[in-house]
């Protein structure tokens, strides 16, 4: 996480909140995709 969390830096504006949500979505989607591919490889 190179991007500092806005929660620690004060109030969050709409753009910062959107960046945080999208960053978390990308991270979680990557994890889910990786687990799915790993499960397919084990089958």
C-alpha positions in Angstrom: 0.0 0.0 0.0 2.0 3.0 -1.3 -1.1 5.3 -1.0 -1.5 6.6 2.5 -4.9 6.0 4.1 -7.1 9.1 4.1 -8.6 8.0 7.4 -5.3 8.7 9.1 -4.8 12.0 7.3 -8.1 13.7 8.2 -11.5 14.0 6.4 -12.0 12.2 3.1 -13.4 13.8 0.0 -15.4 12.0 -2.6 -12.4 11.4 -4.9 -10.2 10.0 -2.2 -13.0 7.8 -1.0 -13.5 6.5 -4.5 -9.8 5.8 -4.9 -9.8 3.8 -1.7 -12.8 1.8 -2.7 -11.5 1.0 -6.2 -8.0 0.1 -4.8 -9.6 -2.3 -2.3 -11.8 -3.8 -5.0 -8.8 -4.4 -7.3 -6.8 -6.0 -4.5 -9.6 -8.3 -3.4 -10.5 -9.2 -7.0 -6.8 -10.2 -7.6 -6.8 -12.4 -4.5 -10.1 -14.1 -5.5 -8.8 -14.7 -9.0 -5.5 -16.1 -7.7 -7.3 -18.5 -5.4 -9.6 -19.6 -8.2 -6.7 -20.3 -10.5 -4.9 -22.2 -7.7 -7.9 -24.3 -7.1 -8.2 -25.1 -10.8 -4.6 -26.1 -11.0 -5.0 -28.5 -8.0 -8.0 -30.3 -9.7 
